[in-house]
Amino acid sequence: VRFRAWQPPSALHPMIPIHSPLSFEVVDLWSGRSMGGCTYHVVHPAGRNYLTFPVNAAEAEARRSSRFEDRGHQPGPIRLKTPAVNPDHPFTLDLRAH
């Protein structure tokens, strides 16, 4: 998944807005049910900024996992629109239109 985390002044595409927070939903298309989901924040949800680098892998993993929330998931039946298929890239799903 590609997304824009921040808007630097020297961006190549200054008109594309920031995509944050990102909401993910895992859907079983065969049964038409949502299986799980989460919300990902590009930065810490409380705005926390670390002044030092993590001292080990466990601290780095804790910092990464603090950006995920289990809120925003809608369990149960779900109806999705059928996305249009791009003939040049038939196996690529473009989520910008949804």
All heavy atoms as an XYZ file, in Angstrom:
780
protein
N       0.858     -1.166      0.000
C       0.000      0.000      0.000
C       0.900      1.224      0.000
O       1.788      1.353      0.832
C      -0.914      0.012      1.245
C      -1.692      1.290      1.326
C      -1.831     -1.180      1.236
N       0.660      2.110     -0.921
C       1.396      3.375     -0.963
C       0.474      4.483     -0.492
O      -0.704      4.509     -0.835
C       1.869      3.682     -2.378
C       2.994      2.825     -2.814
C       3.455      3.285     -4.163
N       4.728      2.674     -4.460
C       5.433      2.937     -5.517
N       4.995      3.819     -6.389
N       6.571      2.344     -5.728
N       1.032      5.415      0.263
C       0.241      6.535      0.764
C       1.166      7.710      1.013
O       2.378      7.555      1.084
C      -0.498      6.151      2.055
C       0.417      5.752      3.176
C       0.812      6.672      4.119
C       0.865      4.454      3.288
C       1.647      6.313      5.154
C       1.713      4.086      4.326
C       2.100      5.014      5.259
N       0.593      8.882      1.141
C       1.383     10.077      1.437
C       1.299     10.336      2.927
O       0.220     10.503      3.486
C       0.850     11.271      0.666
C       1.552     12.563      1.097
C       1.298     13.676      0.179
N       2.507     13.764     -0.651
C       2.622     14.539     -1.678
N       1.621     15.284     -2.057
N       3.720     14.589     -2.372
N       2.457     10.364      3.592
C       2.510     10.527      5.037
C       2.576     11.995      5.447
O       2.003     12.377      6.455
C       3.712      9.784      5.596
N       3.271     12.817      4.704
C       3.358     14.238      5.034
C       3.533     15.036      3.755
O       3.763     14.487      2.697
C       4.482     14.526      6.023
C       5.798     13.949      5.629
C       6.695     14.447      4.749
C       6.352     12.721      6.092
N       7.768     13.612      4.626
C       7.589     12.551      5.452
C       5.933     11.752      6.990
C       8.388     11.436      5.687
C       6.743     10.663      7.215
C       7.947     10.529      6.573
N       3.419     16.316      3.858
C       3.440     17.204      2.694
C       4.659     18.122      2.779
O       4.565     19.241      3.275
C       2.150     18.027      2.660
C       2.021     18.939      1.482
C       1.167     18.325      0.414
O       0.354     17.490      0.692
N       1.362     18.727     -0.809
N       5.816     17.676      2.270
C       6.967     18.568      2.278
C       6.801     19.669      1.235
O       6.084     19.505      0.245
C       8.134     17.643      1.914
C       7.516     16.541      1.149
C       6.130     16.364      1.704
N       7.451     20.813      1.435
C       7.300     21.915      0.476
C       7.863     21.592     -0.901
O       7.449     22.177     -1.893
C       8.057     23.071      1.119
C       8.791     22.518      2.259
C       8.260     21.165      2.578
N       8.776     20.640     -0.994
C       9.376     20.305     -2.289
C       8.779     19.022     -2.866
O       9.466     18.265     -3.538
C      10.881     20.144     -2.117
O      11.151     19.076     -1.216
N       7.515     18.751     -2.616
C       6.879     17.521     -3.086
C       6.750     17.529     -4.610
O       6.560     18.575     -5.222
C       5.503     17.364     -2.453
N       6.835     16.332     -5.206
C       6.681     16.234     -6.655
C       5.246     16.493     -7.088
O       4.998     17.028     -8.159
C       7.121     14.845     -7.119
C       8.605     14.552     -6.991
C       8.883     13.116     -7.386
C       9.407     15.496     -7.875
N       4.295     16.099     -6.247
C       2.881     16.306     -6.548
C       2.251     17.083     -5.394
O       1.679     16.494     -4.478
C       2.172     14.967     -6.741
C       2.736     14.156     -7.852
N       2.486     14.457     -9.170
C       3.552     13.087     -7.852
C       3.114     13.584     -9.932
N       3.767     12.749     -9.162
N       2.331     18.405     -5.402
C       1.843     19.187     -4.262
C       0.336     19.185     -4.108
O      -0.172     19.551     -3.056
C       2.362     20.598     -4.557
C       2.552     20.638     -6.025
C       2.924     19.244     -6.438
N      -0.417     18.738     -5.114
C      -1.872     18.758     -5.023
C      -2.456     17.486     -4.406
O      -3.632     17.431     -4.098
C      -2.483     18.978     -6.406
C      -2.044     20.284     -7.054
S      -2.345     21.733     -6.030
C      -4.099     21.805     -6.078
N      -1.646     16.432     -4.225
C      -2.134     15.193     -3.606
C      -2.116     15.391     -2.098
O      -1.079     15.708     -1.524
C      -1.259     13.992     -4.007
C      -1.352     13.774     -5.513
C      -1.696     12.746     -3.256
C      -0.440     12.685     -6.022
N      -3.266     15.212     -1.427
C      -3.315     15.459      0.018
C      -2.683     14.323      0.824
O      -2.365     13.257      0.300
C      -4.815     15.550      0.307
C      -5.428     14.678     -0.731
C      -4.568     14.838     -1.958
N      -2.541     14.551      2.109
C      -2.007     13.555      3.035
C      -3.076     12.497      3.290
O      -4.249     12.814      3.461
C      -1.584     14.228      4.352
C      -0.460     15.213      4.067
C      -1.170     13.207      5.387
C      -0.122     16.092      5.235
N      -2.674     11.230      3.326
C      -3.591     10.123      3.573
C      -3.367      9.601      4.989
O      -2.577      8.689      5.201
C      -3.353      8.995      2.567
C      -3.374      9.452      1.157
N      -2.268      9.432      0.360
C      -4.372      9.958      0.400
C      -2.579      9.888     -0.830
N      -3.848     10.224     -0.838
N      -4.049     10.165      5.944
C      -3.869      9.713      7.323
C      -5.116     10.023      8.121
O      -5.697     11.095      7.953
C      -2.673     10.428      7.937
O      -2.519     10.061      9.282
N      -5.594      9.180      8.972
C      -5.161      7.798      9.193
C      -5.704      6.885      8.094
O      -6.675      7.206      7.415
C      -5.785      7.444     10.535
C      -6.999      8.289     10.628
C      -6.657      9.572      9.905
N      -5.064      5.735      7.940
C      -5.474      4.750      6.953
C      -6.327      3.695      7.632
O      -5.964      3.191      8.688
C      -4.252      4.082      6.327
C      -3.275      5.002      5.613
C      -2.039      4.219      5.209
C      -3.921      5.619      4.410
N      -7.445      3.351      7.039
C      -8.311      2.297      7.574
C      -8.263      1.103      6.641
O      -8.463      1.251      5.425
C      -9.746      2.789      7.699
O      -9.817      3.821      8.634
N      -7.992     -0.077      7.212
C      -7.919     -1.314      6.444
C      -9.028     -2.246      6.886
O      -9.330     -2.348      8.072
C      -6.564     -2.008      6.656
C      -5.415     -1.239      6.120
C      -4.671     -0.414      6.944
C      -5.069     -1.328      4.787
C      -3.604      0.300      6.454
C      -4.003     -0.610      4.286
C      -3.273      0.205      5.121
N      -9.612     -2.917      5.934
C     -10.681     -3.881      6.197
C     -10.366     -5.127      5.382
O     -10.153     -5.047      4.172
C     -12.010     -3.282      5.756
C     -13.211     -3.968      6.255
C     -13.620     -3.477      7.632
O     -13.309     -2.337      8.011
O     -14.261     -4.259      8.324
N     -10.302     -6.292      6.026
C     -10.065     -7.560      5.343
C     -11.433     -8.184      5.082
O     -12.177     -8.485      6.009
C      -9.188     -8.502      6.193
C      -8.966     -9.813      5.473
C      -7.861     -7.837      6.508
N     -11.749     -8.375      3.795
C     -13.077     -8.834      3.405
C     -12.966    -10.167      2.679
O     -12.146    -10.329      1.771
C     -13.762     -7.786      2.484
C     -15.103     -8.280      2.004
C     -13.895     -6.469      3.207
N     -13.800    -11.129      3.066
C     -13.923    -12.404      2.372
C     -15.000    -12.217      1.305
O     -16.189    -12.126      1.617
C     -14.311    -13.501      3.360
C     -14.449    -14.849      2.690
O     -14.103    -14.971      1.496
O     -14.904    -15.790      3.371
N     -14.588    -12.119      0.037
C     -15.532    -11.852     -1.037
C     -16.471    -13.024     -1.281
O     -17.595    -12.837     -1.731
C     -14.777    -11.503     -2.324
C     -13.963    -10.203     -2.288
C     -13.195    -10.032     -3.581
C     -14.868     -9.023     -2.038
N     -16.031    -14.237     -1.007
C     -16.871    -15.404     -1.250
C     -18.082    -15.416     -0.323
O     -19.197    -15.651     -0.753
C     -16.046    -16.674     -1.074
C     -16.809    -17.913     -1.410
C     -17.176    -18.347     -2.650
C     -17.314    -18.860     -0.483
N     -17.867    -19.513     -2.555
C     -17.973    -19.856     -1.222
C     -17.274    -18.968      0.892
C     -18.578    -20.932     -0.630
C     -17.875    -20.049      1.482
C     -18.526    -21.011      0.724
N     -17.853    -15.136      0.966
C     -18.965    -15.144      1.913
C     -19.592    -13.756      2.080
O     -20.647    -13.631      2.692
C     -18.509    -15.666      3.273
O     -17.588    -14.770      3.862
N     -18.938    -12.723      1.583
C     -19.462    -11.365      1.694
C     -19.419    -10.816      3.108
O     -20.284    -10.059      3.513
N     -18.381    -11.199      3.874
C     -18.265    -10.761      5.269
C     -16.912    -10.094      5.518
O     -15.907    -10.457      4.929
C     -18.412    -11.940      6.219
C     -19.791    -12.556      6.180
C     -19.950    -13.629      7.212
N     -19.869    -13.123      8.576
C     -20.868    -12.558      9.240
N     -22.029    -12.386      8.638
N     -20.712    -12.149     10.473
N     -16.941     -9.146      6.412
C     -15.713     -8.498      6.857
C     -15.071     -9.376      7.929
O     -15.713     -9.757      8.897
C     -16.035     -7.119      7.428
O     -14.881     -6.556      7.987
N     -13.803     -9.700      7.754
C     -13.113    -10.613      8.668
C     -12.324     -9.886      9.754
O     -12.085    -10.426     10.815
C     -12.153    -11.519      7.877
C     -12.837    -12.266      6.752
S     -14.240    -13.233      7.291
C     -13.429    -14.508      8.183
N     -11.894     -8.684      9.488
C     -11.100     -7.934     10.460
C     -10.661     -6.618      9.865
O     -10.882     -6.344      8.690
N     -10.041     -5.802     10.676
C      -9.582     -4.523     10.179
C      -8.844     -3.747     11.246
O      -8.786     -4.157     12.405
N      -8.257     -2.636     10.846
C      -7.534     -1.792     11.790
C      -7.403     -0.390     11.198
O      -7.703     -0.156     10.034
C      -6.159     -2.359     12.102
S      -5.028     -2.323     10.715
N      -6.956      0.527     12.035
C      -6.657      1.895     11.625
C      -5.181      2.134     11.878
O      -4.675      1.819     12.956
C      -7.507      2.905     12.419
O      -8.882      2.613     12.178
C      -7.208      4.321     11.999
N      -4.471      2.659     10.884
C      -3.045      2.929     11.003
C      -2.820      4.434     10.966
O      -3.278      5.117     10.047
C      -2.270      2.267      9.861
C      -0.802      2.600      9.853
C       0.063      2.055     10.794
C      -0.285      3.487      8.923
C       1.402      2.371     10.790
C       1.058      3.801      8.911
C       1.891      3.244      9.848
O       3.214      3.567      9.855
N      -2.114      4.939     11.962
C      -1.746      6.352     12.013
C      -0.306      6.496     11.539
O       0.568      5.728     11.946
C      -1.869      6.888     13.446
C      -3.269      6.876     13.956
N      -4.141      7.905     13.734
C      -3.954      5.941     14.648
C      -5.297      7.620     14.283
N      -5.212      6.428     14.843
N      -0.057      7.466     10.688
C       1.287      7.695     10.161
C       2.233      8.099     11.289
O       3.384      7.678     11.336
C       1.255      8.767      9.055
C       2.632      9.088      8.564
C       0.370      8.297      7.914
N       1.745      8.893     12.204
C       2.497      9.262     13.403
C       1.723      8.757     14.608
O       0.596      8.289     14.483
C       2.704     10.790     13.504
C       3.572     11.303     12.383
C       1.382     11.517     13.512
N       2.291      8.839     15.773
C       1.619      8.383     16.985
C       0.286      9.118     17.126
O       0.227     10.334     16.943
C       2.505      8.647     18.197
C       2.062      7.959     19.436
N       1.058      8.467     20.226
C       2.450      6.805     20.011
C       0.863      7.670     21.254
N       1.697      6.642     21.137
N      -0.821      8.410     17.439
C      -2.132      9.071     17.504
C      -2.203     10.220     18.500
O      -2.970     11.161     18.315
C      -3.082      7.952     17.914
C      -2.356      6.700     17.744
C      -0.908      6.994     17.676
N      -1.404     10.167     19.559
C      -1.423     11.235     20.555
C      -0.448     12.353     20.209
O      -0.283     13.297     20.976
C      -1.093     10.669     21.930
N       0.236     12.259     19.057
C       1.172     13.288     18.649
C       2.531     13.173     19.310
O       3.327     14.098     19.268
N       2.807     12.018     19.905
C       4.076     11.821     20.604
C       5.231     11.791     19.611
O       5.150     11.171     18.564
C       4.017     10.508     21.374
C       5.197     10.262     22.226
C       4.966      9.046     23.079
N       6.071      8.872     23.979
C       6.148      7.931     24.865
N       5.172      7.064     24.980
N       7.185      7.833     25.647
N       6.300     12.476     19.957
C       7.480     12.524     19.110
C       8.674     12.054     19.925
O       8.976     12.603     20.979
C       7.706     13.952     18.606
C       8.784     14.008     17.560
O       9.228     12.989     17.057
N       9.209     15.208     17.227
N       9.356     11.012     19.460
C      10.505     10.481     20.175
C      11.752     11.278     19.819
O      12.001     11.583     18.660
C      10.703      9.017     19.811
C       9.542      8.150     20.222
C       8.583      7.753     19.305
C       9.397      7.734     21.535
C       7.515      6.963     19.680
C       8.338      6.942     21.926
C       7.404      6.561     20.987
O       6.347      5.776     21.371
N      12.546     11.606     20.814
C      13.768     12.383     20.610
C      14.983     11.508     20.377
O      16.011     11.984     19.905
C      14.010     13.293     21.821
C      12.905     14.329     22.082
C      13.215     15.109     23.354
C      12.757     15.260     20.905
N      14.892     10.217     20.715
C      16.026      9.306     20.565
C      15.630      8.125     19.686
O      14.450      7.827     19.515
C      16.474      8.770     21.938
O      15.384      8.068     22.533
C      16.919      9.902     22.846
N      16.631      7.450     19.145
C      16.383      6.236     18.385
C      16.063      5.103     19.353
O      16.492      5.129     20.512
C      17.613      5.869     17.557
C      17.844      6.801     16.395
C      18.924      7.661     16.385
C      16.975      6.803     15.317
C      19.141      8.519     15.322
C      17.182      7.661     14.249
C      18.265      8.515     14.255
N      15.331      4.083     18.920
C      15.059      2.950     19.806
C      16.349      2.222     20.163
O      17.256      2.099     19.337
C      14.129      2.060     18.994
C      14.159      2.563     17.612
C      14.677      3.947     17.633
N      16.437      1.735     21.400
C      17.673      1.096     21.859
C      17.774     -0.350     21.411
O      18.868     -0.907     21.359
C      17.811      1.176     23.397
C      17.963      2.612     23.840
C      16.630      0.520     24.079
N      16.651     -0.989     21.098
C      16.688     -2.368     20.624
C      15.470     -2.638     19.741
O      14.619     -1.766     19.543
C      16.747     -3.358     21.795
C      15.623     -3.168     22.775
O      14.565     -2.655     22.420
N      15.840     -3.571     24.014
N      15.397     -3.858     19.228
C      14.308     -4.210     18.317
C      12.956     -4.232     19.023
O      11.933     -3.915     18.413
C      14.590     -5.572     17.683
N      12.940     -4.591     20.293
C      11.669     -4.641     21.027
C      11.067     -3.244     21.172
O       9.851     -3.065     21.022
C      11.888     -5.275     22.398
N      11.896     -2.256     21.458
C      11.389     -0.885     21.568
C      10.923     -0.364     20.216
O       9.890      0.312     20.118
C      12.455      0.038     22.144
C      11.946      1.448     22.346
C      12.996      2.394     22.893
O      14.114      1.961     23.211
O      12.681      3.598     22.987
N      11.646     -0.697     19.153
C      11.233     -0.268     17.809
C       9.890     -0.892     17.437
O       9.018     -0.223     16.880
C      12.303     -0.653     16.787
N       9.706     -2.169     17.765
C       8.430     -2.830     17.480
C       7.297     -2.225     18.297
O       6.178     -2.053     17.805
C       8.539     -4.325     17.773
C       7.271     -5.095     17.531
C       6.870     -5.123     16.074
O       7.734     -4.940     15.196
O       5.669     -5.314     15.805
N       7.556     -1.870     19.543
C       6.527     -1.234     20.373
C       6.124      0.121     19.811
O       4.936      0.479     19.837
C       7.040     -1.080     21.804
N       7.078      0.870     19.282
C       6.754      2.163     18.680
C       5.898      1.981     17.427
O       4.951      2.724     17.196
C       8.030      2.921     18.320
C       8.787      3.430     19.524
C       9.985      4.239     19.077
N      10.798      4.643     20.198
C      11.841      5.456     20.083
N      12.187      5.942     18.895
N      12.549      5.787     21.140
N       6.236      0.983     16.601
C       5.444      0.727     15.395
C       4.042      0.262     15.746
O       3.060      0.717     15.154
C       6.131     -0.328     14.522
C       7.254      0.201     13.680
C       7.707     -0.827     12.671
N       8.219     -2.044     13.272
C       9.477     -2.222     13.650
N      10.346     -1.253     13.492
N       9.863     -3.352     14.183
N       3.920     -0.638     16.702
C       2.605     -1.186     17.028
C       1.705     -0.151     17.709
O       0.480     -0.295     17.687
C       2.745     -2.425     17.901
O       3.318     -2.097     19.130
N       2.287      0.896     18.303
C       1.449      1.920     18.940
C       0.685      2.748     17.910
O      -0.258      3.442     18.255
C       2.303      2.841     19.814
O       3.153      3.648     19.025
N       1.073      2.657     16.641
C       0.375      3.403     15.592
C      -0.869      2.684     15.079
O      -1.643      3.265     14.339
C       1.322      3.658     14.425
C       2.459      4.572     14.787
C       3.194      4.993     13.551
N       4.616      4.815     13.751
C       5.482      4.669     12.774
N       5.069      4.635     11.542
N       6.753      4.523     13.029
N      -1.050      1.413     15.444
C      -2.204      0.644     14.999
C      -3.293      0.662     16.063
O      -3.024      0.569     17.251
C      -1.816     -0.815     14.718
C      -1.071     -0.983     13.440
C       0.311     -0.957     13.429
C      -1.741     -1.167     12.243
C       1.004     -1.113     12.254
C      -1.058     -1.331     11.057
C       0.318     -1.303     11.061
N      -4.537      0.777     15.625
C      -5.700      0.709     16.507
C      -6.658     -0.331     15.952
O      -6.782     -0.461     14.727
C      -6.437      2.035     16.560
C      -5.722      3.138     17.261
C      -6.566      4.395     17.271
O      -7.233      4.685     16.268
O      -6.550      5.065     18.305
N      -7.355     -1.039     16.825
C      -8.340     -1.995     16.336
C      -9.704     -1.357     16.144
O     -10.664     -2.031     15.811
C      -8.438     -3.202     17.260
C      -8.795     -2.815     18.683
O      -8.898     -1.608     18.963
O      -8.956     -3.728     19.512
N      -9.802     -0.056     16.330
C     -11.073      0.647     16.084
C     -11.243      0.916     14.591
O     -10.289      0.952     13.848
C     -11.101      1.969     16.838
C     -11.081      1.785     18.326
C     -11.252      3.075     19.022
N     -10.240      4.034     18.588
C     -10.038      5.182     19.158
N     -10.753      5.545     20.165
N      -9.109      5.992     18.712
N     -12.493      1.113     14.195
C     -12.777      1.406     12.800
C     -13.185      0.186     12.006
O     -13.572      0.292     10.857
N     -13.121     -0.996     12.617
C     -13.498     -2.233     11.941
C     -14.984     -2.487     12.107
O     -15.520     -2.346     13.195
C     -12.687     -3.384     12.522
C     -13.211     -4.734     12.182
N     -13.355     -5.155     10.887
C     -13.631     -5.745     12.949
C     -13.836     -6.374     10.891
N     -14.020     -6.756     12.134
N     -15.668     -2.837     11.025
C     -17.103     -3.125     11.044
C     -17.315     -4.608     10.770
O     -17.357     -5.026      9.617
C     -17.826     -2.294      9.981
C     -17.677     -0.808     10.142
C     -18.388     -0.311     11.383
O     -19.425     -0.818     11.775
N     -17.808      0.676     12.036
N     -17.427     -5.453     11.808
C     -17.619     -6.884     11.559
C     -18.999     -7.177     11.001
O     -19.946     -6.429     11.226
C     -17.444     -7.503     12.944
C     -17.810     -6.417     13.885
C     -17.400     -5.137     13.232
N     -19.104     -8.279     10.271
C     -20.395     -8.705      9.760
C     -20.497     -8.619      8.256
O     -19.504     -8.433      7.551
N     -21.728     -8.753      7.730
C     -21.927     -8.723      6.274
C     -21.557     -7.363      5.681
O     -21.742     -6.333      6.318
C     -23.422     -8.984      6.104
C     -23.950     -9.318      7.432
C     -22.936     -8.986      8.463
N     -21.036     -7.408      4.472
C     -20.613     -6.169      3.812
C     -20.897     -6.293      2.321
O     -20.776     -7.365      1.744
C     -19.116     -5.880      4.080
C     -18.718     -4.495      3.605
C     -18.227     -6.922      3.467
C     -17.369     -4.046      4.097
N     -21.315     -5.199      1.716
C     -21.554     -5.157      0.271
C     -20.542     -4.209     -0.346
O     -20.405     -3.075      0.079
C     -22.961     -4.688     -0.022
C     -24.013     -5.660      0.466
C     -25.363     -5.237      0.041
N     -25.336     -5.122     -1.433
C     -26.416     -5.047     -2.172
N     -27.585     -5.049     -1.630
N     -26.322     -4.946     -3.481
N     -19.847     -4.690     -1.354
C     -18.832     -3.889     -2.030
C     -19.238     -3.632     -3.473
O     -19.858     -4.476     -4.115
C     -17.489     -4.617     -2.015
C     -16.862     -4.849     -0.662
C     -15.612     -5.695     -0.813
C     -16.515     -3.538     -0.012
N     -18.851     -2.457     -3.946
C     -19.017     -2.178     -5.367
C     -17.929     -2.928     -6.122
O     -16.803     -3.051     -5.655
C     -18.882     -0.680     -5.636
C     -19.943      0.164     -4.993
C     -19.789      1.616     -5.395
C     -18.536      2.159     -4.771
N     -18.356      3.598     -4.972
N     -18.259     -3.430     -7.292
C     -17.264     -4.104     -8.116
C     -16.363     -3.053     -8.730
O     -16.838     -2.154     -9.428
C     -17.938     -4.927     -9.225
O     -18.864     -5.819     -8.626
C     -16.910     -5.696    -10.022
N     -15.049     -3.122     -8.458
C     -14.152     -2.094     -9.005
C     -13.957     -2.269    -10.504
O     -14.034     -3.375    -11.038
C     -12.847     -2.333     -8.252
C     -12.901     -3.751     -7.826
C     -14.339     -4.091     -7.629
N     -13.718     -1.159    -11.177
C     -13.415     -1.194    -12.609
C     -12.007     -1.749    -12.800
O     -11.100     -1.430    -12.042
C     -13.510      0.206    -13.192
N     -11.834     -2.593    -13.785
C     -10.543     -3.211    -14.057
C      -9.818     -2.403    -15.117
O     -10.370     -2.112    -16.180
C     -10.719     -4.672    -14.526
C      -9.380     -5.293    -14.883
C     -11.426     -5.480    -13.457
N      -8.567     -2.040    -14.814
C      -7.736     -1.329    -15.768
C      -7.157     -2.361    -16.737
O      -6.457     -3.275    -16.311
C      -6.623     -0.588    -15.019
C      -5.767      0.248    -15.938
O      -5.730      0.042    -17.148
N      -5.065      1.197    -15.351
N      -7.405     -2.259    -18.044
C      -6.903     -3.275    -18.975
C      -5.380     -3.340    -19.045
O      -4.823     -4.382    -19.356
C      -7.510     -2.878    -20.316
C      -7.946     -1.469    -20.166
C      -8.189     -1.230    -18.716
N      -4.702     -2.234    -18.725
C      -3.236     -2.242    -18.748
C      -2.651     -2.954    -17.523
O      -1.557     -3.493    -17.585
C      -2.694     -0.825    -18.808
C      -3.075     -0.131    -20.108
O      -3.213     -0.842    -21.137
O      -3.237      1.092    -20.084
N      -3.380     -2.930    -16.400
C      -2.923     -3.547    -15.154
C      -4.088     -4.323    -14.529
O      -4.685     -3.885    -13.562
C      -2.429     -2.481    -14.174
C      -1.396     -1.576    -14.768
N      -0.103     -1.979    -14.980
C      -1.469     -0.297    -15.218
C       0.583     -0.984    -15.516
N      -0.226      0.049    -15.674
N      -4.431     -5.494    -15.083
C      -5.650     -6.190    -14.630
C      -5.561     -6.752    -13.209
O      -6.590     -7.014    -12.610
C      -5.803     -7.317    -15.656
C      -4.449     -7.540    -16.192
C      -3.764     -6.201    -16.159
N      -4.388     -6.929    -12.657
C      -4.243     -7.502    -11.312
C      -3.930     -6.460    -10.248
O      -3.521     -6.791     -9.145
C      -3.183     -8.591    -11.299
C      -3.521     -9.730    -12.221
C      -2.835     -9.938    -13.392
C      -4.569    -10.586    -11.926
C      -3.150    -10.957    -14.241
C      -4.910    -11.626    -12.760
C      -4.199    -11.816    -13.927
N      -4.108     -5.180    -10.579
C      -3.842     -4.088     -9.644
C      -5.158     -3.418     -9.267
O      -5.934     -3.041    -10.143
C      -2.897     -3.049    -10.266
O      -1.687     -3.716    -10.650
C      -2.581     -1.943     -9.290
N      -5.410     -3.289     -7.981
C      -6.625     -2.654     -7.497
C      -6.298     -1.216     -7.101
O      -5.461     -0.990     -6.230
C      -7.187     -3.416     -6.297
C      -8.413     -2.818     -5.627
C      -9.585     -2.782     -6.606
C      -8.773     -3.616     -4.401
N      -6.930     -0.257     -7.729
C      -6.722      1.144     -7.432
C      -7.775      1.576     -6.414
O      -8.960      1.635     -6.716
C      -6.826      1.975     -8.705
C      -6.439      3.425     -8.500
O      -6.071      3.788     -7.358
O      -6.492      4.187     -9.473
N      -7.352      1.880     -5.193
C      -8.270      2.229     -4.109
C      -8.600      3.714     -4.078
O      -9.406      4.130     -3.268
C      -7.675      1.803     -2.766
C      -7.438      0.316     -2.610
C      -6.721      0.043     -1.306
C      -8.757     -0.434     -2.662
N      -8.004      4.518     -4.929
C      -8.264      5.956     -4.873
C      -9.681      6.300     -5.271
O     -10.202      7.315     -4.871
C      -7.281      6.692     -5.777
C      -5.858      6.628     -5.276
C      -4.933      7.303     -6.226
N      -4.911      6.533     -7.473
C      -4.149      6.825     -8.500
N      -3.384      7.874     -8.464
N      -4.152      6.074     -9.584
N     -10.344      5.472     -6.036
C     -11.697      5.761     -6.501
C     -12.750      5.388     -5.476
O     -13.916      5.670     -5.660
C     -11.962      5.016     -7.801
N     -12.369      4.753     -4.379
C     -13.355      4.285     -3.381
C     -13.378      5.150     -2.167
O     -12.559      5.854     -1.833
C     -13.057      2.843     -2.978
C     -13.185      1.906     -4.131
N     -14.387      1.488     -4.597
C     -12.255      1.352     -4.914
C     -14.192      0.676     -5.617
N     -12.899      0.589     -5.828
